[in-house]
Amino acid sequence: MPILGVIASQNRPRGFTVDYLVVAGGGGGNHDSSGGGGGGGLRCTVGETGGGGTLETALTLALSTNYTVTVGSGGAYAANGVNSVFSTITSTGGGRGGGNAAGTAFAGAAGGSGGGGSGGNTPNGGGAGETNQGRAGGAGKSNAPNYPGGGGGGADVVGGAPASGSVNGGAGGAGVATSITGSSVTYAGGGSGNSGASATNVAGGAGGGGTGGGAGTNANATNGAANTGGGAGGGSSVQQRAGGSGVIILRYPDTRTITFGAGVTGTESSASGGFKRATITAAGIDNTVSWS
């Protein structure tokens, strides 16, 4: 090879492999016989990915090159979660739970995982999950007097429908467990459906799913957990809950060091098992990371 060709090849950015977990924001809850919010879409290269799909493929990246990162916020009341992005990988925000407006019930919304459907005299179904990212939400029921809502779908498990004759809401679907950080952690659980004032609270799905409203004042639904992509629990007219924000976790050779761009909130772990891990908990549109 000519000397100039050797120099040019030595100066080219060298490629390296990055494993990733990209979780979108969870779906918001709703009120009045409402369904839980769906977990944020989940795409992962380590252990398992969302929706029972084929494991994602790690990315080959270049040094000294900027790659976009966006961490999706959780959906506000009656809103889907926001997408999360790393480079070419986009995970879809979770679907909001179904509810009632002026006596008309409506279904859970489609999303990374689908929101649970509302209960009522004419109950509605849950929203669909995104292929290879999450599962569908459960249907609501016409079980009087509480008309319980369905659970939001999780990244791994479909949201539950209330049991026949029960006044308790449907369970939130469980999320996906991954050991990308070195320990097994579960993300993107669905929120459980609203049970009504005289019924029992039902736990949200593993992976940050919120708890639907239940006993007592019916004012005890909870938000999806932050930085898990968990869906919100179905609330009441005075409890309008939000989904949890998403998260991005990156695993790469311990010979590399990440640089976070302005506006990116992240931490880099020390080397362990031949890898470092970067956990990104907040990043707006067009923020970047790079490696040296």
C-alpha positions as CSV (number, residue, x, y, z in Angstrom):
1,M,0.0,0.0,0.0
2,P,1.3,3.5,-0.8
3,I,2.6,5.5,2.3
4,L,-0.3,8.0,1.9
5,G,-2.8,5.1,1.9
6,V,-1.3,3.7,5.1
7,I,-1.5,7.1,6.8
8,A,-5.1,7.6,5.7
9,S,-6.1,4.1,7.0
10,Q,-4.5,4.9,10.4
11,N,-6.4,8.1,10.7
12,R,-9.9,6.6,10.0
13,P,-12.2,6.4,13.0
14,R,-12.1,2.9,14.4
15,G,-15.4,1.1,14.9
16,F,-16.5,-0.4,18.2
17,T,-19.7,-2.2,19.4
18,V,-22.4,-0.7,21.7
19,D,-25.1,-2.7,23.3
20,Y,-28.2,-0.7,24.2
21,L,-31.4,-0.5,26.2
22,V,-33.7,2.2,24.9
23,V,-37.0,2.7,26.9
24,A,-39.6,5.3,25.9
25,G,-41.8,7.2,28.3
26,G,-44.8,5.4,29.8
27,G,-48.4,6.2,28.9
28,G,-50.5,8.5,31.1
29,G,-53.6,7.4,33.0
30,N,-57.1,8.5,32.7
31,H,-60.1,8.9,35.0
32,D,-63.6,7.4,35.7
33,S,-63.5,3.6,35.2
34,S,-60.1,4.2,33.5
35,G,-57.5,1.9,32.2
36,G,-53.8,2.0,33.2
37,G,-51.2,3.5,30.9
38,G,-49.0,1.2,28.8
39,G,-45.3,0.9,29.4
40,G,-42.9,2.6,27.1
41,G,-41.6,0.8,24.1
42,L,-38.5,-1.2,24.9
43,R,-35.7,-2.2,22.6
44,C,-32.6,-4.1,23.9
45,T,-29.6,-6.1,22.8
46,V,-29.0,-7.9,26.1
47,G,-31.1,-10.8,27.4
48,E,-34.5,-9.9,26.1
49,T,-36.3,-7.2,24.1
50,G,-39.8,-6.0,24.2
51,G,-42.9,-7.7,22.8
52,G,-41.3,-11.1,22.8
53,G,-39.4,-10.1,19.7
54,T,-36.1,-11.2,18.3
55,L,-33.2,-9.7,20.3
56,E,-32.0,-6.4,18.9
57,T,-28.6,-6.2,17.2
58,A,-25.8,-4.1,18.8
59,L,-24.6,-1.0,16.9
60,T,-21.1,-0.6,15.4
61,L,-20.2,3.1,16.0
62,A,-17.2,5.3,15.2
63,L,-15.0,7.2,17.6
64,S,-15.2,11.0,17.7
65,T,-18.6,11.0,16.1
66,N,-21.8,12.5,17.6
67,Y,-24.9,10.3,18.1
68,T,-28.3,11.7,19.0
69,V,-30.0,10.8,22.2
70,T,-33.5,11.7,23.4
71,V,-35.1,10.4,26.6
72,G,-38.8,10.4,26.3
73,S,-40.9,12.0,29.1
74,G,-43.9,10.1,30.6
75,G,-47.3,10.9,29.2
76,A,-49.3,13.4,31.1
77,Y,-52.9,12.7,32.0
78,A,-54.7,11.2,28.9
79,A,-51.6,11.4,26.8
80,N,-49.2,8.9,25.3
81,G,-45.6,8.8,26.4
82,V,-42.8,10.4,24.4
83,N,-40.4,8.4,22.1
84,S,-36.8,7.7,23.2
85,V,-34.0,7.7,20.6
86,F,-30.4,6.5,20.4
87,S,-28.7,6.9,17.1
88,T,-30.9,4.9,14.6
89,I,-32.9,3.2,17.4
90,T,-36.3,4.7,18.3
91,S,-38.6,3.3,21.0
92,T,-42.3,4.3,20.9
93,G,-44.0,6.0,23.9
94,G,-46.6,4.0,25.8
95,G,-50.3,4.3,25.1
96,R,-52.5,6.3,27.4
97,G,-55.2,4.5,29.3
98,G,-58.9,4.7,28.2
99,G,-61.4,6.6,30.2
100,N,-64.8,8.3,30.1
101,A,-65.8,11.7,28.8
102,A,-69.3,13.0,29.2
103,G,-70.5,9.4,29.8
104,T,-68.8,8.0,26.7
105,A,-66.1,5.4,27.3
106,F,-63.1,5.1,25.0
107,A,-60.4,2.5,24.4
108,G,-56.8,2.5,25.5
109,A,-54.4,4.0,23.0
110,A,-51.9,2.1,20.9
111,G,-48.2,2.7,21.8
112,G,-45.0,1.0,22.7
113,S,-47.2,-1.0,25.0
114,G,-51.0,-0.3,24.7
115,G,-53.1,1.4,27.3
116,G,-55.8,-0.4,29.2
117,G,-59.4,0.0,28.1
118,S,-62.1,1.8,30.2
119,G,-64.8,0.0,32.0
120,G,-68.5,1.0,31.7
121,N,-71.9,-0.2,30.5
122,T,-70.2,-0.6,27.2
123,P,-66.6,-1.2,28.0
124,N,-63.7,-0.8,25.7
125,G,-60.6,-2.8,24.7
126,G,-57.0,-2.0,25.3
127,G,-54.6,-0.4,22.8
128,A,-52.2,-2.4,20.6
129,G,-48.5,-2.7,21.5
130,E,-45.7,-1.9,18.9
131,T,-44.2,-5.0,17.3
132,N,-41.0,-6.0,19.0
133,Q,-41.4,-3.3,21.7
134,G,-44.4,-4.1,23.9
135,R,-47.7,-5.8,24.5
136,A,-51.3,-4.8,24.3
137,G,-53.4,-3.4,27.1
138,G,-56.3,-5.3,28.7
139,A,-60.0,-4.6,28.1
140,G,-62.2,-2.9,30.7
141,K,-65.3,-4.6,32.1
142,S,-69.0,-3.8,32.7
143,N,-68.9,-5.2,36.2
144,A,-71.2,-3.0,38.3
145,P,-71.0,-0.9,40.3
146,N,-67.4,0.1,39.8
147,Y,-66.9,-0.7,36.1
148,P,-63.2,-1.5,36.5
149,G,-60.6,-0.6,33.8
150,G,-58.1,-2.8,32.1
151,G,-54.4,-2.9,32.9
152,G,-51.9,-1.3,30.6
153,G,-49.6,-3.6,28.6
154,G,-46.0,-4.1,29.7
155,A,-43.0,-4.7,27.5
156,D,-43.2,-8.5,28.3
157,V,-46.8,-9.2,29.4
158,V,-50.2,-8.2,28.1
159,G,-52.3,-6.0,30.4
160,G,-54.9,-7.8,32.5
161,A,-58.6,-7.6,32.1
162,P,-60.7,-7.5,35.4
163,A,-61.9,-10.9,36.4
164,S,-65.5,-11.7,35.6
165,G,-67.8,-10.3,38.2
166,S,-64.9,-8.5,40.0
167,V,-64.9,-4.8,40.9
168,N,-61.1,-4.7,40.9
169,G,-59.2,-3.3,38.0
170,G,-57.0,-5.3,35.7
171,A,-53.3,-5.8,36.5
172,G,-50.6,-4.0,34.7
173,G,-48.5,-6.2,32.4
174,A,-44.9,-6.9,33.5
175,G,-42.0,-5.3,31.8
176,V,-38.8,-6.9,30.5
177,A,-35.8,-7.8,32.7
178,T,-32.3,-7.1,31.4
179,S,-28.8,-7.4,32.9
180,I,-27.2,-4.7,30.7
181,T,-26.1,-2.9,33.8
182,G,-24.5,-6.0,35.2
183,S,-27.6,-6.7,37.4
184,S,-31.0,-7.8,36.4
185,V,-33.5,-4.8,36.4
186,T,-37.0,-4.7,35.0
187,Y,-38.3,-1.8,32.9
188,A,-41.5,-0.7,31.1
189,G,-44.3,-2.2,33.2
190,G,-47.9,-1.3,32.6
191,G,-50.1,0.6,35.0
192,S,-53.1,-1.2,36.6
193,G,-56.7,-0.2,35.9
194,N,-58.9,1.8,38.2
195,S,-61.0,-0.3,40.6
196,G,-63.4,2.3,42.0
197,A,-64.0,3.7,45.5
198,S,-65.1,0.5,47.1
199,A,-62.6,-1.9,45.7
200,T,-59.0,-3.0,46.2
201,N,-56.0,-1.4,44.6
202,V,-54.3,-3.6,42.1
203,A,-50.5,-3.4,41.7
204,G,-48.9,-2.1,38.6
205,G,-46.7,-4.3,36.4
206,A,-43.1,-5.1,37.4
207,G,-40.9,-2.5,35.8
208,G,-42.3,0.8,37.2
209,G,-46.0,0.4,36.4
210,G,-48.3,2.6,38.5
211,T,-51.1,1.4,40.8
212,G,-54.7,2.1,39.8
213,G,-57.1,3.9,42.1
214,G,-59.0,1.7,44.5
215,A,-60.3,1.7,48.1
216,G,-61.3,4.6,50.3
217,T,-61.4,8.0,48.6
218,N,-60.3,6.6,45.2
219,A,-57.5,9.2,45.3
220,N,-54.6,6.8,45.6
221,A,-53.5,6.0,42.0
222,T,-49.8,6.4,41.4
223,N,-47.6,7.7,38.6
224,G,-45.3,5.4,36.6
225,A,-41.8,5.3,38.1
226,A,-39.3,7.7,36.7
227,N,-36.6,6.4,34.3
228,T,-38.3,3.0,34.0
229,G,-40.9,3.8,31.3
230,G,-43.6,2.5,33.6
231,G,-47.3,3.3,32.7
232,A,-49.5,5.3,35.0
233,G,-52.2,3.8,37.2
234,G,-55.8,4.5,36.2
235,G,-57.1,7.3,38.3
236,S,-60.3,9.0,39.3
237,S,-61.8,12.4,38.5
238,V,-59.4,13.8,41.1
239,Q,-56.4,11.6,40.4
240,Q,-55.0,12.1,36.9
241,R,-51.6,10.3,36.8
242,A,-48.6,10.5,34.5
243,G,-46.4,7.8,33.1
244,G,-42.7,7.4,34.1
245,S,-39.9,8.9,32.0
246,G,-37.8,6.6,29.9
247,V,-34.1,5.7,30.1
248,I,-31.2,4.9,27.8
249,I,-28.4,2.5,29.0
250,L,-25.4,1.9,26.8
251,R,-22.7,-0.9,27.3
252,Y,-19.4,-0.6,25.4
253,P,-15.7,-1.8,25.8
254,D,-13.9,-0.5,28.9
255,T,-11.2,0.9,26.6
256,R,-13.7,3.6,25.5
257,T,-14.9,6.8,27.3
258,I,-18.2,8.5,26.6
259,T,-18.7,12.3,26.4
260,F,-22.2,13.7,27.2
261,G,-23.2,16.7,25.1
262,A,-24.8,19.8,26.7
263,G,-28.2,19.1,28.0
264,V,-27.6,15.4,28.4
265,T,-27.9,14.0,32.0
266,G,-25.9,10.8,32.3
267,T,-23.3,8.9,34.3
268,E,-20.5,6.5,33.2
269,S,-19.7,3.5,35.4
270,S,-16.3,2.2,36.2
271,A,-15.0,-0.7,34.2
272,S,-16.4,-4.1,35.1
273,G,-16.3,-7.4,33.2
274,G,-14.6,-5.7,30.2
275,F,-17.3,-3.1,29.9
276,K,-18.3,0.4,30.9
277,R,-22.0,1.4,31.1
278,A,-23.5,4.9,30.5
279,T,-27.0,5.6,32.0
280,I,-28.8,8.5,30.4
281,T,-31.8,9.8,32.4
282,A,-32.6,13.0,30.5
283,A,-31.8,14.4,27.1
284,G,-33.8,16.6,24.8
285,I,-34.1,16.6,21.1
286,D,-30.8,16.8,19.1
287,N,-28.5,16.3,22.2
288,T,-25.6,14.0,21.5
289,V,-23.0,11.6,22.9
290,S,-19.6,10.6,21.5
291,W,-16.7,8.3,22.5
292,S,-13.0,8.5,22.6
